[in-house]
Amino acid sequence: MEAEQHSRQTCVARGVRLAWCLACLFLGVNRLNGRFLAGQQVPVSNSKGAAKGPAKTEIQDQKAYGSGRVPQLIDITASTGIRFEHLASPEQKYIVESMSGGVALIDYDGDGWLDIYFTNAPNVAMALAGKKAKSALYHNNHDGTFTDVTDKAGVGYPCWAMGAAVGDYNNDGRPDIVVSCFGGVVLYRNNGDGTFTDVTKAAGLDKDTGWATGVTFGDYDGDGNSDLFVPHYVDFDMHDLPLFGSRKTCQYHDIAVQCGPRGLKGFPDTLYHNNGDGTFTEVAKDAGVDDVACGVPERNVADRTFASDRRIGVRRGLSRYCDAAVGRGGGAFFASLRERISRCRKSAECLRVP
């Protein structure tokens, strides 16, 4: 009974997080489309392309937003034409089955309207049977609806996907997609004609085989080229699966639960320097960011991001956070980070994150 209640609470928590993410997503899309811009009557195109004034409800929304009142979020999924369903395993016997799922906003065709890319992942049984889960790219129709263009774009089956990031890795002015996977990363080059090409191997990224829980673009050395930072989670082998409740670390108050991250070994992170010719070189060890522990035994990395001032934020799964300023070149530019990590290990300096 207690195990069932714990599972139910976990599902509810994940549902709440998903609902909040979708709410923020559609609020952002609507704001970018001009529907919540305070004090502005932004024309909205009809199906024939002619511009007309904002509807009464839109004017009311703008006034409410401008007055300081909190905007009300409405679930409009049913009317958008988005039919994506993220696969999940109800049993969640393995930690890899409870970590996947991501979304990215990308104007892939350059029409000024944000499109949506959803990542997907199979469960362990599907993966062992050679079955895949389909991700999806939805084109924004400019009228509040979206069209599934996944097959045409060629981005349906990247990998066991964990998330995605958008950036222009080859500086051609078109946004590309990198997908973090249970088993490395996949880089999709935007061809500019509504399609993408998998250039992972050509870019030198196929050697990354770790469980990439996240990925981010960022120009860490200021050379004008977008580099890639790939945080990895735990060392998890699909052919040597830790059984549900089989170890002390796979129990919660003597209740059998999935194994990990506690009790599982961590996996080094990777930093890929953009060579400016469509290829990348792995430099994490030289940069000193290949294995940042910060007092967390399992290197439980939930997310890492490049900030605008070329800092790397490291969010830890055990509610710890560290960051440090990045220098401007050479192998010593992460010296301050290593110094901070050293102090963190000795004095628990890391800041608590709610």
N, C-alpha and C positions, 0 to 999 in steps of 0.2 A: 504493500500500500504506500509506504513511504517512498519507495523507488518510483512508483507510478506518479506520485504527487511531484517529485523532483523533476521527472521528465515533462510533466504537464506545465510546470512553472517555467522550465527552459523553453518550451515551445511558445508559451505566451510571451516571454521576454523577447524572443526572436521575432515574433509577430509584431510586437510593438515597435521594435527597432526598424523593421522593414517598412511598416506603415509610416513612421516618421521620416525615413529616407525618401519614400515616394512622395510624401507631402512636400518636403523641401525641394525635391526634383521638379514637381509640377509648378510650385510657386516660382521657382527660378525661371522655368520656361515661360510662364505667363508674364512675368515681369519683363523678360527679354523681348517678348512679343508685344510689349506696350500696353498690357491690360491693367497693370497696377502702377503706372507711372503717375505720381501725384501731380495734379495741376496741369496735365497735358491731355489733350484730346487727340490721341494717335489714331489715324485712319486705319481701318481694318479692311483688307481686300476680300471681296466676295468670290464666289466660285468662278466668275467670268473675268476676274482680274481687275474690275472697276473698284475704285476706292469709295468708301462711304463713311459717314461719321460713326463714332462709337455708339453702341447700343445704350439704352437707358441704364441697364444694370451695370455696364462698364463704367459709365459716368458716376454712378453711385459708389462703385468700388473705389474709383479714383478719389472721390471726395472723402470716403471713409479712411482711405490710406493717408491722405493729406491731413486729416484732422487729428491724427495721432492714435486713433482707435486701432486695435489689433485686427488685421485682416482675417477673415474667416476662410478656412481651407475646406474645399469641397472635393470629394472623391469623384473625379470625372473620367476614370479609367474606362468605363464601359462605353463612353461616347467617343473615345479617341481612336478606336480600332486596334488598340494594342492587345494582343491575345497571348503574350508571352507567359509561360509558366515555368518557374524554376523547379527543376527536379530535386527531390529530397528523399532521404530514407527515414521513414517514421521511427524505425528501431534505433538508428544512430549508434550502431555498435562500435564504430570506429571514428576517431576524431576527425579524419579527413572528410567524413560525410557531413560534418556539421560546421564546416568552415568556408564553403564555396559560395559564390554569388557576388556579382558586382555590376555596376552600371557606369556608363560614361556618356557625357554629352559631347557631341562633335558635329560641326557643320561640315560634313564630309564632301558635299557638292558645292560649297561656296555660294549658296544662294541667300545667305544671311539669316537662315533659320536653323536653330539647333535640332539635330537629329539625335536619336537615342540608340546606344548599343548595350545590350544585355548579355552578360556572360552566363554560361550554364556548366553543369558538371554532372557526371553520372554518380551512381553509388558504387560501392566496392564490387557487388555481385555483377553489375553491368560491365564494369571495367575488366574484371577477370574473364568475362564472356566475350570481350572484344567489342562491346556496344558503346556508342558514344552519345553524349547529350548535345543538343543543338543550341548554340547561342543565336542571338537575333539582332539585326540592325533594322531600325524603323525610320523611314524617311518622313520628315515633317512636311505636311501638305499645305501649310500656311493658313489652315482654316480650323485648327484645333484637332485635326485628325492626323493619323500616321499610317503609312503603308509599309508592310513588311517587304524589304528589298534584300534580305539576307542571301538568297541564292544567287541573285544577280551580282551582288557585291563580293561574294566568295569568302565570307567571314563566318560561316556557320559552325565549323568544327575545328577550332584552333587547338584545343587540348582539354584536360580536366581543369577548367578555368576557375581562378580565384577572384580575379578582378581585372581592371583595364585602366590604361592611362592614355592620354592624347597629347601628341607633340609633333613637331615637324623636324624629324631627325636628319633629313637631307637638305633642308633649307630651300625647298622648291615652292614654298608658299602654300602647300596643301597639308592638312592635318593627317598624320599617320596614327596607327593604333598599336600599342604594345599590350599583350595580354599576359598576366602572371598566371602560372600554372602549377599544379602538382606535378612537377617534372620539368621546371625551367620556365622559359618565356617564349612567346611567339610574337614576331614583329610583322605587322601588315603595312606595306607601303601603299599609299594612296596614289592611284594611277591617273587621277583627274578626270576619269570618264565614268565615274560611278562604281568602279571596281577596285579591288585591292589585290596585291600579290604578297604571298608569304615569302619574305626575304630573310627569315631567321638564319638560315645556314650561310647565305651569302654575306650577311652582316657579321658573322662570327659569333652569334649568340646561341648557337645550337649546343655549345659545350656546357651550358648551364643546365644542370640536372636536378637541382635542389627543389624543395617545396617552397615555391615563391608565393608568399602570402600577399605581397603587394609589390608595386613597381611604380617608379616615378621618373619623369624627365626633369633635367635640370642642368644648367651650364655651370658646373662647379668651378671650372678654371677660367671662366670669362673669355673663352676664345671664339665665342659666337656660335658654337655647335652644341646641340642638346645631347648631354650624356645621360646614362641610365643608371639608377641605383636600384638594386634588387634585394630586398630583405628576405631571408629564408627563415622558415619556422623550425620544425623538428625533423630529425632524420627518421623518416617513416618508409618502410619497405612493404610494398603491396604483396610480396611473396613471403613475408615473415611477419604477419599481422599479430600484434599483441592482443590476446583474447580478452573479451569483456570480463572485467572483474578478476582477471587471472593473477594479478599482483597486488601488493599492498597499496601501491600508487594508483591502482585501478579501482579503488574503493573509496566511497564517501560515507564516513561514519558507519563502516562495515556494510555498506550497500554497494553492490556491484555496479560500476559505471564504466564508461569507455576509458581506455588508457590514454594518457597524455593531457597536457604537455608534461606534467610532472612525471618524472621517471624516464623520460625519453631524452636522447642526446640531441643537442642543438646542431644546426647546420650553418656553416659560414656564409656571410652575406657577400654580395658581389657589387662592384662599382665598375661600370663599363665606360671608358673614355671614348668619345666620338672622334674618330681619326679624320673626319671631314671628307671622306671619300666613299661613304656608305657603309663603312665597317667600324667595328668597335674593338677595343683592347681592354682586357680585364686588368684593373689596377688596384683592387681593394686592399691587397696586402701592403703594397707600397704606400698607399694612402692611409693605412692604419685603421680601416673600417671593415675588415673582413670578418671580424668576430668580436663585436662589442657586447660584453656581458653585463656590465653595470650592476653587478650584484644579483642578477637573475640566473639561477643555475641552469635553466633550460633554454636561455636566450629566447624567451617567449616574446617574439616581436610581433606586435599587432599591426603597426603601421609606421612608415618612415616617409618624410616628405622634405623636399627642398623648399626653403623659404626664399623670398625675393632677395634677401641679402646674402644668398649663398650659404645658408646655414642648413644643417641636416637635423631635423627633429626626429627623435627616436622614442616612440611610444611603446612602452612595455606592457605585456599582457598581465603582469602582476602589479598594475597600477603604479608604475614608476615612469618618470620622464626625464630625459637628459638631452641637452643640446649644447652646441659649442660653435663659435664663429669659425668660419673656414678662411684660410689664408688665400694668397693669390698666386701660388705656384709651387712646383717642386714637391718632393715627398714629405716635406715638413708642414704642409698646409693644414694637416689635421693634428698638429702637435697640441694645440689647446684642447682639442677633443680628448686626446689620450690622457692629458693631464687631469681633465675633469673626471674622466672615467676612473682613473687611479684614486682620486680623492673620494669618489663615490663609493668605491669598493671598501675603503678604509673607514669612512665616516657616515655612510648612508645619506650622502648629500642630495641624492636624487629627489626631486620634488614629487609630491603626491599628486596624482591626477584623479579627479572625481570619477 
